[in-house]
Amino acid sequence: MSEQRLNNTRRFFDEITEQSYRQFMDGEVTFLVIYAMAYGLYHMADWMGHHDISKVQAKFGNHINSGGALWHDIVEKKIPDAGFIRDLNNSAKHAKLSFDPTKPRKGDPSTGMHHAANTFISMTGWGVGGYGVGPFGGTQEVKMDEGGRVLLLEPIATGVFKFWEGLVNEFYPKAAVMISTHSAAPSANS
């Protein structure tokens, strides 16, 4: 019998964050793919805060004492519009984020995108598709509408992904692969 567990940040990154990001970048874009990717990117902060807080503090300072602080004080400050990943993730579970804009509090949305319906998939294409249905050619783009300011999700997601990838590789370096140039048995070219 074998078991697989998400028991450290590297495993969460490899099994959830990276796979959902790659599917978003390389596969058919659906809302399931979008929200799975947002989940993986946003919750990396929680995994770092739980499993790697001493490494995080050594790198960024002792004031980073939780995953939330890592996200708010580091990720959102280093990556333009990273708050959209947080709000996309939270609006997916609540449908509409509620808050009082006259009394800002910790935990309020990071952006002006407060509703799940503010995220949409746009298909660019031309001509008429097979049997006269839909466009052909072009690509799918995921966009977010922040009260008339429309942003593409891909560059934001890529920025956040690259940040986590670099940090995970720093904290959990992969073992070097050794390639032997000497073989024990003669090859066909010997």
Backbone as a chain_set.jsonl record, in Angstrom:
{"seq": "MSEQRLNNTRRFFDEITEQSYRQFMDGEVTFLVIYAMAYGLYHMADWMGHHDISKVQAKFGNHINSGGALWHDIVEKKIPDAGFIRDLNNSAKHAKLSFDPTKPRKGDPSTGMHHAANTFISMTGWGVGGYGVGPFGGTQEVKMDEGGRVLLLEPIATGVFKFWEGLVNEFYPKAAVMISTHSAAPSANS", "coords": {"N": [[0.843, -1.182, 0.0], [0.479, 2.248, -0.726], [0.747, 5.724, 0.078], [-0.22, 9.056, -0.568], [0.499, 12.289, 0.472], [-0.196, 15.686, 1.275], [2.097, 17.11, 2.77], [3.937, 19.105, 3.149], [5.162, 22.344, 2.105], [6.409, 22.215, -0.417], [5.244, 19.915, -1.544], [2.54, 20.758, -1.702], [2.868, 22.887, -3.489], [3.916, 21.527, -5.797], [1.883, 19.608, -6.341], [-0.61, 20.934, -6.326], [-0.544, 23.87, -6.716], [1.33, 24.335, -8.894], [0.375, 22.497, -10.841], [-2.305, 23.334, -11.245], [-1.858, 25.922, -12.153], [-0.412, 25.412, -14.543], [-2.368, 24.045, -15.981], [-4.209, 26.111, -16.295], [-2.682, 27.811, -17.913], [-2.078, 26.225, -20.174], [-4.21, 24.617, -20.973], [-7.72, 24.011, -21.678], [-9.615, 26.76, -20.773], [-11.67, 27.051, -18.089], [-14.18, 27.917, -15.636], [-13.77, 26.289, -13.438], [-11.038, 25.637, -13.716], [-9.929, 28.216, -13.515], [-10.637, 28.994, -10.869], [-9.474, 26.931, -9.396], [-6.794, 27.415, -9.924], [-6.53, 29.963, -8.756], [-7.018, 29.295, -6.104], [-4.776, 27.628, -5.521], [-2.634, 29.46, -5.913], [-3.174, 31.538, -4.07], [-3.364, 30.244, -1.56], [-0.826, 29.305, -1.096], [0.523, 31.035, 0.567], [-0.56, 30.456, 3.085], [0.404, 27.841, 3.441], [3.16, 28.299, 3.455], [3.261, 29.926, 5.725], [2.501, 28.122, 7.682], [4.244, 25.861, 7.492], [6.823, 26.885, 7.014], [7.564, 29.168, 8.449], [9.81, 30.084, 9.923], [11.837, 30.176, 7.99], [10.681, 32.0, 6.239], [10.596, 34.27, 7.884], [13.348, 34.647, 8.303], [14.067, 35.424, 5.757], [12.345, 37.609, 5.075], [11.841, 39.072, 7.379], [11.017, 39.401, 10.908], [8.531, 40.492, 11.36], [6.776, 39.294, 9.667], [4.608, 37.111, 10.507], [2.73, 35.226, 9.913], [0.794, 33.401, 7.43], [-1.054, 35.133, 6.282], [0.121, 37.652, 6.748], [2.406, 37.332, 5.2], [1.254, 37.184, 2.639], [-0.101, 39.725, 2.48], [1.867, 41.705, 3.216], [4.127, 41.1, 1.717], [3.73, 39.594, -0.813], [1.548, 41.028, -2.071], [2.72, 43.518, -2.175], [5.005, 43.19, -3.735], [4.099, 42.22, -6.197], [2.374, 43.609, -8.756], [-1.083, 44.169, -8.63], [-1.642, 41.717, -7.38], [-3.525, 41.379, -5.443], [-5.87, 40.805, -6.756], [-5.838, 38.052, -7.132], [-6.258, 37.122, -4.543], [-8.827, 38.257, -4.034], [-10.296, 37.097, -6.11], [-10.157, 34.416, -5.382], [-11.487, 34.516, -2.869], [-14.003, 35.583, -3.608], [-14.999, 33.491, -5.047], [-15.774, 31.639, -3.154], [-17.63, 33.01, -1.654], [-19.377, 34.297, -3.356], [-20.226, 37.061, -3.316], [-18.317, 39.619, -2.009], [-18.564, 41.097, 1.095], [-18.377, 44.193, 2.781], [-17.689, 47.21, 4.6], [-17.125, 50.084, 3.028], [-16.689, 52.553, 4.198], [-15.606, 52.07, 6.624], [-12.863, 50.73, 6.758], [-11.415, 47.512, 7.354], [-9.173, 44.994, 8.642], [-8.81, 42.25, 6.514], [-10.674, 43.0, 4.649], [-11.634, 43.222, 1.136], [-8.962, 43.26, -1.29], [-9.027, 44.63, -3.645], [-11.174, 46.418, -5.964], [-12.846, 44.522, -6.972], [-15.486, 42.803, -6.217], [-17.298, 40.769, -6.57], [-18.144, 37.502, -7.709], [-19.079, 37.414, -10.299], [-17.609, 39.346, -11.553], [-15.488, 38.256, -12.837], [-14.628, 36.975, -15.957], [-14.703, 34.946, -18.946], [-13.358, 35.531, -22.023], [-13.673, 35.124, -25.444], [-11.627, 35.509, -28.096], [-11.924, 35.733, -31.509], [-12.474, 34.997, -34.978], [-14.474, 35.03, -37.895], [-16.804, 32.374, -38.663], [-17.541, 29.536, -36.768], [-17.485, 25.873, -36.95], [-20.223, 24.516, -38.712], [-21.583, 26.912, -38.554], [-21.608, 27.77, -35.905], [-20.501, 29.717, -33.32], [-17.249, 31.416, -32.939], [-14.13, 30.929, -34.767], [-10.611, 30.267, -34.389], [-8.282, 32.506, -32.722], [-8.051, 33.17, -29.153], [-8.727, 32.171, -25.729], [-9.372, 34.435, -23.137], [-8.994, 35.356, -19.801], [-10.617, 37.655, -17.887], [-10.904, 40.34, -15.529], [-13.174, 42.503, -14.017], [-12.985, 45.488, -12.538], [-14.969, 47.507, -11.608], [-15.164, 48.812, -14.146], [-12.495, 49.04, -14.85], [-10.712, 46.858, -16.615], [-8.88, 43.95, -16.38], [-6.388, 41.613, -17.494], [-6.127, 38.291, -16.356], [-3.976, 36.509, -16.656], [-1.226, 37.735, -16.7], [-1.029, 38.593, -14.043], [-1.443, 36.228, -12.571], [0.789, 34.808, -13.488], [2.915, 36.349, -12.463], [2.513, 35.992, -9.672], [2.735, 33.209, -9.522], [5.43, 32.811, -10.366], [6.761, 34.099, -8.279], [6.13, 32.389, -6.062], [7.223, 29.999, -7.052], [9.978, 30.591, -7.15], [10.485, 31.018, -4.41], [9.756, 28.548, -3.235], [11.587, 26.861, -4.521], [13.922, 27.912, -3.454], [13.593, 27.397, -0.674], [13.112, 24.667, -0.661], [15.159, 23.065, -2.195], [15.555, 21.194, -5.161], [16.992, 17.981, -5.571], [20.074, 17.609, -7.245], [20.394, 16.175, -10.451], [22.358, 13.544, -11.312], [24.376, 12.659, -13.987], [25.986, 10.046, -15.33], [29.022, 9.75, -17.097], [30.436, 7.598, -17.652], [30.015, 4.26, -18.404], [29.214, 1.052, -17.057], [29.072, -1.183, -18.638], [30.122, -1.962, -21.956], [29.089, 0.119, -24.664], [27.115, 0.112, -27.692], [28.56, 1.668, -29.321], [31.171, 1.397, -28.545]], "CA": [[0.0, 0.0, 0.0], [1.207, 3.512, -0.717], [-0.063, 6.891, 0.395], [0.278, 10.362, -0.966], [0.019, 13.307, 1.401], [0.287, 17.054, 1.144], [2.638, 17.282, 4.111], [4.836, 20.257, 3.235], [4.897, 23.367, 1.095], [6.859, 21.726, -1.729], [4.209, 18.998, -2.063], [1.38, 21.557, -2.087], [3.229, 23.605, -4.705], [4.027, 20.59, -6.928], [0.648, 18.863, -6.621], [-1.787, 21.803, -6.479], [-0.281, 25.191, -7.295], [1.938, 24.258, -10.229], [-0.495, 21.788, -11.79], [-3.465, 24.158, -11.604], [-1.356, 27.028, -12.97], [-0.096, 24.876, -15.886], [-3.637, 23.771, -16.656], [-4.731, 27.422, -16.67], [-1.88, 28.363, -19.003], [-1.92, 25.348, -21.337], [-5.386, 23.815, -21.292], [-8.981, 24.719, -21.888], [-9.914, 27.603, -19.624], [-13.033, 26.995, -17.562], [-14.215, 28.516, -14.304], [-13.135, 25.337, -12.526], [-9.594, 25.825, -13.869], [-9.598, 29.546, -12.992], [-10.735, 29.028, -9.412], [-8.466, 26.006, -8.857], [-5.531, 28.122, -10.008], [-6.543, 31.019, -7.741], [-6.886, 28.602, -4.811], [-3.383, 27.213, -5.355], [-1.748, 30.617, -5.8], [-3.434, 32.297, -2.847], [-3.134, 29.468, -0.339], [0.604, 29.072, -0.869], [0.912, 31.841, 1.73], [-0.922, 29.686, 4.281], [1.327, 26.711, 3.561], [4.449, 28.863, 3.889], [3.087, 30.385, 7.101], [2.388, 26.969, 8.582], [5.391, 24.94, 7.43], [8.118, 27.504, 6.749], [7.574, 30.525, 8.995], [11.163, 30.505, 10.316], [12.542, 30.527, 6.748], [10.045, 33.224, 5.751], [11.056, 35.37, 8.731], [14.765, 34.873, 8.024], [14.181, 36.108, 4.463], [11.57, 38.842, 4.956], [11.764, 39.792, 8.65], [10.176, 38.809, 11.955], [7.168, 41.037, 11.33], [5.946, 38.353, 8.905], [4.363, 36.065, 11.5], [1.632, 34.351, 9.474], [0.58, 33.366, 5.988], [-1.747, 36.364, 5.899], [1.11, 38.737, 6.706], [3.245, 37.072, 4.024], [0.503, 37.6, 1.459], [-0.398, 41.154, 2.479], [3.035, 42.567, 3.326], [5.187, 40.774, 0.753], [3.237, 39.256, -2.156], [0.784, 42.131, -2.662], [3.596, 44.68, -2.375], [5.984, 42.881, -4.781], [3.478, 41.86, -7.476], [1.253, 44.495, -9.054], [-2.429, 43.617, -8.759], [-1.776, 40.382, -6.782], [-4.757, 41.363, -4.66], [-6.94, 40.197, -7.545], [-5.826, 36.606, -6.879], [-6.92, 36.971, -3.243], [-10.248, 38.552, -4.152], [-10.869, 36.075, -6.979], [-10.279, 33.231, -4.547], [-12.525, 34.722, -1.856], [-15.323, 35.768, -4.22], [-15.465, 32.181, -5.505], [-16.441, 30.918, -2.064], [-18.703, 33.811, -1.056], [-20.15, 34.891, -4.451], [-20.081, 38.516, -3.229], [-17.577, 40.0, -0.812], [-19.227, 42.209, 1.766], [-17.525, 45.013, 3.636], [-18.144, 48.593, 4.71], [-16.027, 50.902, 2.499], [-16.454, 53.727, 5.042], [-14.881, 51.617, 7.815], [-11.978, 49.636, 6.335], [-10.923, 46.605, 8.391], [-8.306, 43.903, 8.205], [-9.594, 41.199, 5.884], [-11.497, 43.529, 3.567], [-11.068, 42.922, -0.182], [-7.75, 43.984, -1.686], [-9.308, 45.375, -4.873], [-12.572, 46.79, -6.142], [-13.562, 43.393, -7.577], [-16.138, 42.238, -5.038], [-18.332, 39.804, -6.927], [-17.649, 36.434, -8.587], [-19.463, 37.731, -11.676], [-16.644, 40.291, -12.125], [-14.504, 37.478, -13.585], [-15.28, 36.407, -17.133], [-13.87, 34.359, -19.987], [-13.636, 36.184, -23.286], [-13.107, 34.381, -26.57], [-11.338, 36.32, -29.265], [-11.949, 34.883, -32.694], [-12.94, 35.623, -36.199], [-15.198, 34.105, -38.764], [-17.842, 31.543, -38.063], [-17.039, 28.201, -36.482], [-18.101, 24.734, -37.625], [-21.675, 24.494, -38.86], [-22.152, 28.219, -38.255], [-21.744, 27.994, -34.471], [-19.352, 30.273, -32.612], [-16.094, 31.874, -33.71], [-12.974, 30.039, -34.802], [-9.359, 30.998, -34.255], [-8.195, 33.336, -31.539], [-7.743, 32.533, -27.882], [-9.553, 32.516, -24.578], [-8.723, 35.318, -22.179], [-9.736, 35.534, -18.559], [-10.55, 39.063, -17.52], [-11.565, 40.743, -14.297], [-13.706, 43.845, -14.127], [-12.962, 46.207, -11.261], [-15.725, 48.738, -11.786], [-14.827, 49.443, -15.415], [-11.075, 48.761, -15.133], [-10.67, 45.441, -16.974], [-7.504, 43.44, -16.38], [-6.162, 40.209, -17.84], [-5.688, 37.5, -15.21], [-2.741, 35.761, -16.928], [0.03, 38.312, -16.209], [-1.052, 38.626, -12.577], [-1.23, 34.844, -12.128], [2.175, 34.45, -13.79], [3.758, 37.026, -11.488], [2.369, 35.323, -8.373], [3.305, 31.863, -9.66], [6.898, 32.915, -10.407], [7.195, 34.419, -6.914], [6.078, 31.159, -5.257], [8.166, 29.029, -7.604], [11.305, 30.961, -6.691], [10.586, 30.827, -2.966], [9.738, 27.11, -2.967], [12.875, 26.31, -4.955], [14.928, 28.354, -2.485], [13.378, 26.723, 0.61], [13.09, 23.21, -0.895], [15.889, 22.812, -3.447], [15.471, 19.839, -5.708], [18.291, 17.321, -5.656], [20.682, 17.642, -8.574], [20.394, 14.908, -11.164], [23.717, 13.198, -11.74], [24.435, 11.859, -15.209], [27.311, 9.435, -15.426], [29.577, 9.699, -18.447], [31.1, 6.292, -17.771], [29.079, 3.148, -18.197], [29.866, -0.18, -16.598], [29.116, -2.123, -19.752], [30.417, -1.292, -23.22], [27.912, 0.439, -25.469], [27.195, -0.318, -29.076], [29.528, 2.554, -29.976], [32.506, 1.193, -27.958]], "C": [[0.887, 1.245, 0.0], [0.225, 4.634, -0.436], [0.607, 8.121, -0.195], [-0.322, 11.373, -0.002], [0.587, 14.669, 1.005], [0.827, 17.427, 2.52], [3.701, 18.374, 4.22], [4.541, 21.194, 2.062], [5.307, 22.92, -0.296], [5.8, 20.821, -2.341], [2.975, 19.779, -2.506], [1.666, 22.307, -3.388], [3.226, 22.67, -5.911], [2.688, 19.985, -7.317], [-0.572, 19.738, -6.882], [-1.444, 23.068, -7.264], [0.266, 25.096, -8.713], [1.011, 23.584, -11.228], [-1.694, 22.635, -12.201], [-3.039, 25.364, -12.445], [-1.068, 26.555, -14.4], [-1.377, 24.583, -16.662], [-4.276, 25.083, -17.119], [-3.996, 27.97, -17.892], [-1.963, 27.538, -20.283], [-3.188, 24.627, -21.785], [-6.592, 24.667, -21.615], [-9.309, 25.495, -20.624], [-11.402, 27.5, -19.302], [-13.013, 27.686, -16.197], [-13.615, 27.576, -13.267], [-11.622, 25.512, -12.545], [-9.17, 27.164, -13.263], [-9.577, 29.532, -11.463], [-9.778, 28.045, -8.749], [-7.092, 26.684, -8.864], [-5.457, 29.211, -8.94], [-6.378, 30.426, -6.346], [-5.425, 28.248, -4.552], [-2.446, 28.39, -5.155], [-1.94, 31.359, -4.478], [-3.045, 31.51, -1.599], [-1.693, 29.022, -0.141], [1.074, 29.853, 0.354], [0.588, 31.11, 3.024], [0.046, 28.532, 4.51], [2.697, 27.185, 4.009], [4.363, 29.289, 5.355], [3.026, 29.242, 8.093], [3.668, 26.145, 8.639], [6.755, 25.631, 7.435], [8.281, 28.884, 7.372], [8.977, 30.974, 9.393], [11.983, 30.89, 9.086], [12.003, 31.841, 6.179], [10.545, 34.423, 6.558], [12.536, 35.673, 8.501], [14.936, 35.665, 6.723], [13.538, 37.496, 4.47], [11.456, 39.65, 6.251], [10.77, 39.172, 9.609], [8.759, 39.361, 11.996], [6.228, 40.16, 10.492], [5.735, 37.135, 9.809], [3.218, 35.127, 11.143], [1.578, 34.337, 7.954], [-0.108, 34.627, 5.494], [-0.804, 37.546, 5.791], [2.034, 38.568, 5.505], [2.523, 37.542, 2.766], [0.379, 39.12, 1.391], [0.869, 42.015, 2.399], [4.127, 42.285, 2.294], [4.614, 40.58, -0.649], [2.51, 40.432, -2.794], [1.642, 43.368, -2.912], [4.58, 44.445, -3.528], [5.349, 42.698, -6.163], [2.276, 42.758, -7.739], [-0.05, 43.712, -9.267], [-2.582, 42.197, -8.203], [-3.032, 40.268, -5.93], [-5.934, 40.768, -5.422], [-6.987, 38.685, -7.35], [-6.546, 36.327, -5.564], [-8.429, 37.172, -3.385], [-10.957, 37.567, -5.071], [-11.129, 34.805, -6.173], [-11.428, 33.387, -3.547], [-13.906, 34.915, -2.458], [-15.875, 34.446, -4.736], [-16.192, 31.442, -4.393], [-17.604, 31.693, -1.469], [-19.67, 34.4, -2.086], [-20.03, 36.41, -4.466], [-19.381, 38.823, -1.918], [-18.252, 41.206, -0.182], [-18.249, 42.9, 2.714], [-18.132, 46.404, 3.669], [-17.011, 49.496, 4.231], [-15.742, 52.145, 3.342], [-15.685, 53.373, 6.312], [-13.979, 50.45, 7.437], [-11.46, 48.834, 7.529], [-9.978, 45.603, 7.769], [-9.198, 42.804, 7.638], [-10.53, 41.685, 4.797], [-10.854, 43.167, 2.227], [-9.857, 43.803, -0.491], [-7.997, 44.903, -2.871], [-10.769, 45.791, -4.888], [-13.398, 45.699, -6.807], [-14.213, 42.58, -6.458], [-17.125, 41.121, -5.33], [-17.747, 38.757, -7.872], [-17.969, 36.733, -10.049], [-18.529, 38.757, -12.32], [-15.539, 39.586, -12.9], [-15.219, 36.857, -14.776], [-14.252, 35.876, -18.111], [-14.311, 34.972, -21.302], [-12.954, 35.386, -24.396], [-12.883, 35.348, -27.709], [-11.307, 35.374, -30.453], [-12.469, 35.66, -33.876], [-13.658, 34.581, -37.03], [-16.254, 33.335, -37.993], [-17.301, 30.135, -37.915], [-17.784, 27.134, -37.262], [-19.611, 24.774, -37.593], [-22.329, 25.799, -38.413], [-22.279, 28.529, -36.781], [-20.439, 28.55, -33.913], [-18.213, 30.695, -33.513], [-15.026, 30.795, -33.789], [-11.717, 30.892, -34.752], [-9.349, 31.797, -32.967], [-7.898, 32.534, -30.288], [-8.771, 32.916, -26.833], [-8.737, 33.421, -23.675], [-9.614, 35.415, -20.951], [-9.509, 36.969, -18.124], [-11.304, 39.283, -16.211], [-11.96, 42.205, -14.432], [-13.782, 44.467, -12.736], [-13.659, 47.549, -11.476], [-15.354, 49.507, -13.037], [-13.356, 49.308, -15.788], [-10.96, 47.254, -15.374], [-9.212, 45.013, -17.099], [-7.486, 42.004, -16.848], [-5.635, 39.484, -16.605], [-4.304, 36.896, -15.429], [-1.472, 36.447, -16.426], [0.103, 38.401, -14.685], [-0.751, 37.24, -12.033], [0.218, 34.421, -12.362], [3.133, 35.104, -12.801], [3.72, 36.346, -10.129], [2.981, 33.924, -8.434], [4.83, 31.913, -9.624], [7.462, 33.259, -9.026], [7.237, 33.156, -6.061], [7.084, 30.13, -5.748], [9.586, 29.331, -7.115], [11.494, 30.702, -5.204], [10.6, 29.346, -2.598], [11.069, 26.484, -3.378], [14.014, 26.73, -4.032], [14.813, 27.571, -1.169], [13.446, 25.206, 0.499], [13.854, 22.901, -2.183], [15.741, 21.356, -3.88], [16.874, 19.275, -5.806], [18.789, 17.382, -7.097], [20.657, 16.249, -9.181], [21.809, 14.67, -11.674], [23.643, 12.299, -12.968], [25.861, 11.337, -15.326], [27.761, 9.41, -16.884], [30.32, 8.397, -18.69], [30.078, 5.189, -17.53], [29.868, 1.91, -17.815], [30.006, -1.162, -17.74], [29.431, -1.352, -21.027], [29.125, -1.01, -23.985], [28.113, -0.072, -26.879], [28.233, 0.506, -29.84], [30.945, 2.354, -29.46], [33.399, 0.447, -28.916]], "O": [[1.927, 1.274, 0.659], [-0.975, 4.507, -0.683], [1.83, 8.203, -0.302], [-1.514, 11.318, 0.304], [1.693, 14.777, 0.477], [0.106, 17.991, 3.343], [4.301, 18.546, 5.281], [3.773, 20.867, 1.158], [4.612, 23.222, -1.266], [5.489, 20.943, -3.526], [2.418, 19.499, -3.568], [0.82, 22.359, -4.281], [2.609, 22.975, -6.932], [2.388, 19.861, -8.504], [-1.483, 19.318, -7.596], [-1.987, 23.305, -8.343], [-0.276, 25.711, -9.632], [0.877, 24.057, -12.357], [-2.064, 22.656, -13.375], [-3.767, 25.782, -13.345], [-1.442, 27.228, -15.36], [-1.456, 24.845, -17.862], [-4.823, 25.151, -18.219], [-4.616, 28.527, -18.797], [-1.923, 28.103, -21.376], [-3.221, 24.077, -22.886], [-6.492, 25.88, -21.801], [-9.28, 24.941, -19.525], [-12.263, 27.815, -20.123], [-11.946, 28.001, -15.672], [-13.006, 28.04, -12.303], [-10.991, 25.531, -11.488], [-8.155, 27.233, -12.571], [-8.621, 29.997, -10.842], [-9.313, 28.302, -7.639], [-6.32, 26.539, -7.916], [-4.424, 29.365, -8.287], [-5.679, 30.991, -5.505], [-4.897, 28.539, -3.479], [-1.55, 28.327, -4.313], [-0.965, 31.762, -3.843], [-2.453, 32.071, -0.677], [-1.371, 28.419, 0.883], [1.934, 29.38, 1.098], [1.38, 31.141, 3.966], [0.46, 28.277, 5.641], [3.33, 26.547, 4.85], [5.284, 29.041, 6.133], [3.461, 29.39, 9.235], [4.121, 25.773, 9.722], [7.748, 25.017, 7.825], [9.062, 29.694, 6.872], [9.308, 32.146, 9.217], [12.754, 31.848, 9.145], [12.763, 32.683, 5.701], [10.879, 35.464, 5.991], [12.934, 36.838, 8.505], [15.849, 36.483, 6.609], [14.108, 38.449, 3.94], [11.016, 40.799, 6.22], [9.814, 38.511, 9.203], [7.878, 38.756, 12.606], [5.008, 40.282, 10.605], [6.579, 36.241, 9.868], [2.785, 34.327, 11.972], [2.221, 35.143, 7.282], [0.21, 35.135, 4.418], [-0.905, 38.349, 4.864], [2.404, 39.552, 4.864], [3.113, 38.219, 1.924], [0.711, 39.732, 0.376], [0.932, 42.949, 1.6], [4.963, 43.149, 2.028], [4.967, 41.315, -1.571], [2.81, 40.803, -3.929], [1.315, 44.18, -3.778], [4.951, 45.39, -4.223], [5.979, 42.985, -7.181], [1.273, 42.681, -7.029], [-0.085, 42.721, -9.997], [-3.565, 41.528, -8.523], [-3.543, 39.167, -5.723], [-6.888, 40.281, -4.814], [-8.066, 38.094, -7.397], [-7.352, 35.401, -5.48], [-9.216, 36.351, -2.912], [-12.117, 37.235, -4.829], [-12.196, 34.199, -6.278], [-12.249, 32.482, -3.4], [-14.893, 34.459, -1.881], [-17.09, 34.289, -4.852], [-17.132, 30.694, -4.662], [-18.481, 31.099, -0.841], [-20.698, 34.957, -1.7], [-19.761, 36.995, -5.515], [-19.788, 38.355, -0.855], [-18.483, 42.216, -0.846], [-17.413, 42.262, 3.353], [-18.993, 46.732, 2.853], [-16.026, 49.665, 4.949], [-14.669, 52.736, 3.219], [-15.172, 54.257, 6.998], [-14.288, 49.303, 7.756], [-11.113, 49.393, 8.569], [-9.971, 45.384, 6.558], [-10.228, 42.471, 8.225], [-11.125, 40.872, 4.089], [-9.668, 42.842, 2.178], [-9.749, 44.933, -0.015], [-7.249, 45.859, -3.078], [-11.506, 45.542, -3.935], [-14.549, 45.94, -7.172], [-13.552, 41.757, -5.825], [-17.729, 40.581, -4.404], [-16.942, 39.089, -8.742], [-17.212, 36.348, -10.94], [-18.644, 39.017, -13.518], [-14.732, 40.245, -13.555], [-16.295, 36.278, -14.625], [-13.093, 36.291, -18.112], [-15.49, 34.938, -21.653], [-11.784, 35.023, -24.279], [-13.829, 35.939, -28.23], [-10.702, 34.305, -30.374], [-12.851, 36.826, -33.77], [-13.449, 33.38, -36.858], [-16.544, 33.619, -36.831], [-16.676, 29.602, -38.832], [-18.609, 27.439, -38.124], [-20.209, 25.04, -36.55], [-23.471, 25.808, -37.955], [-22.991, 29.466, -36.418], [-19.391, 27.915, -34.027], [-18.199, 30.379, -34.702], [-15.01, 29.863, -32.985], [-11.753, 32.09, -35.036], [-10.316, 31.763, -32.205], [-7.537, 31.359, -30.36], [-9.567, 33.839, -27.01], [-7.544, 33.196, -23.474], [-10.834, 35.541, -21.058], [-8.376, 37.435, -18.008], [-12.202, 38.526, -15.845], [-11.18, 43.035, -14.9], [-14.546, 44.023, -11.878], [-13.012, 48.595, -11.519], [-15.24, 50.732, -12.997], [-13.014, 49.454, -16.962], [-11.096, 46.464, -14.439], [-8.423, 45.624, -17.82], [-8.442, 41.258, -16.632], [-4.786, 40.014, -15.889], [-3.531, 36.783, -14.477], [-0.678, 35.784, -15.759], [1.185, 38.294, -14.108], [0.087, 37.082, -11.146], [0.809, 33.747, -11.518], [4.077, 34.458, -12.347], [4.76, 36.143, -9.501], [3.667, 33.504, -7.502], [5.453, 31.125, -8.912], [8.524, 32.763, -8.649], [8.244, 32.874, -5.412], [7.729, 29.46, -4.941], [10.31, 28.421, -6.713], [12.547, 30.22, -4.784], [11.378, 28.932, -1.739], [11.615, 25.658, -2.646], [14.971, 25.978, -3.849], [15.823, 27.133, -0.617], [13.801, 24.53, 1.465], [13.238, 22.507, -3.173], [15.794, 20.43, -3.07], [17.829, 19.998, -6.089], [18.017, 17.224, -8.042], [20.877, 15.259, -8.483], [22.377, 15.503, -12.382], [22.927, 11.298, -12.975], [26.816, 12.11, -15.41], [26.984, 9.09, -17.784], [30.778, 8.129, -19.801], [29.358, 5.215, -16.532], [31.026, 1.742, -18.196], [30.985, -1.906, -17.793], [29.037, -0.193, -21.155], [28.186, -1.806, -23.954], [29.163, -0.622, -27.211], [28.723, 0.08, -30.886], [31.85, 3.07, -29.888], [34.559, 0.181, -28.6]]}, "num_chains": 1, "name": "protein.A"}
